[in-house]
């Protein structure tokens, strides 16, 4: 037991060294510039000046005064970041150097340390087809290390995925606006997609939500290796397939492409910024691209 504990601590420390360095060197500035405008508090109204954003015009005051006025905002001193992390069975899949779980953990750590550099609070929701654990937002390095440890060693009670659950929970439990990153492969039963979109629309109306999809190349395409046994990581169902059949490989790839289009469509309709990262890809480039886009 003591050996397991020391191994976990070593993993936590290793992730901290790697991801905190990335946060300090790269992401703190990107994170701040990408999300600072999302946590603004109303301050006052003043007359419009050339160059002001017309979206900030206060039309009520403008109508009363008969001259254009805009709302002035102050940046809130602290923001809250929530990490919505998929801990379902499919996160334990990976055919490159890392499992999806490993990549999700590292990205979550980078985001958390970036938030800490800006003195923001960080919280976490672990979900499968239900809420597995809620870690309330707090500040500080020790809190971030506790979250990383949970991401490494947490064992969920259920293996399925219901993407609606973390968004419903977020809407109910966090009254103040936050920035929420959902880290998942976004793979769930087709019959649950409508509930996912409905819950996401409500949550995105209240919070600033960002989707980070982590997938493995073999989620998208089967190799031609003959007859093999496969298992659904979330249901445990096993079956034998003949991967030498081109029709089977084409169907598999087609289903992945359809799921990808549907996921992108749901996120875009809810105006949720998103990016996809493969387990054999450099997630640093993907995150910088995401932040720059904002």
C-alpha positions, 0 to 999 in steps of 0.5 A, a space after each residue: 500500500 505504501 509502495 502504491 502511494 509513493 508511486 502515485 506521488 512520483 507520478 503527481 510530481 512528474 506531471 507537476 514538473 512537466 505541466 507547471 513548466 508549460 504553464 509558466 513558460 507558455 500558457 499563463 499569458 495565453 490563458 489570461 488573454 483568452 479568458 480575462 474578458 469572460 469574467 467582467 463586472 459592470 462598472 459604469 456608463 460613459 459617453 461613446 468614444 471613437 474606437 469603442 466596441 458598439 456591442 457595449 452600447 447601453 441603448 436605454 441610456 443612449 435613448 434617454 440622453 440622445 447621445 451614444 453611451 457605452 457600458 464600462 466593465 472592470 475585470 474581476 480580480 479572480 475567475 473560477 475554472 472548472 475541469 469537467 473530466 470524463 472518467 468513463 471506461 473508454 479513457 483507458 484506451 490508447 495505442 500510442 505511448 499514452 492512454 487517453 487518460 494520461 493525455 487528459 490528466 496532463 492537459 487538465 494539469 496545464 490548465 489548472 496551473 495556468 489558472 493558478 498563475 492568474 490567482 484563479 480558483 480551480 474546481 473539478 467534476 469527474 463524470 461517467 454516466 453520472 457524477 462520480 466526484 465533485 471537487 469545489 473550486 479553491 486556490 493554491 498549489 496543494 489544491 491543484 496537486 490534489 486534483 492531479 492525484 485524483 485524476 491519476 488514481 480515481 476509480 469510477 463506480 460506473 463505466 458508461 458516458 452521459 455527457 449531459 450529466 456534468 453540464 446539468 451539475 455545473 448549472 445547478 452547483 455553480 451560481 457564479 459564471 465560470 470558465 469550464 473545460 470539458 475533457 472527453 472523447 465525447 463518445 456516448 450512446 446515440 440515444 443520449 445525444 439530445 440530452 447532451 445538447 439540451 444540457 449544454 445549451 443551458 450551461 453555455 448560456 450561463 458559463 464560458 465552456 470549452 470542449 477538448 476532445 481527446 481521442 486515439 487514432 484507433 478510435 477513428 480507423 481499424 488496422 488491417 490485422 486479420 481476425 481479432 477480438 475487441 471489447 467495448 471498454 464501457 459495456 464490457 461486451 466482446 466480439 470477434 471481427 475480421 479486420 481484413 474486410 475492407 467493408 468493415 474498416 470503411 464502416 468503422 471509419 464512417 461511423 467515427 466521421 459521423 460521430 465527429 461531425 455530430 459532436 462538432 455540430 452540437 458544440 458549434 450550435 451552442 457556441 462552444 469553442 473546441 479542439 481535438 487532440 490525438 494521443 500521439 499528438 502534441 497537445 501544446 500546439 492544439 491548446 495554443 491554437 485554441 487560445 489564439 482563436 479566442 
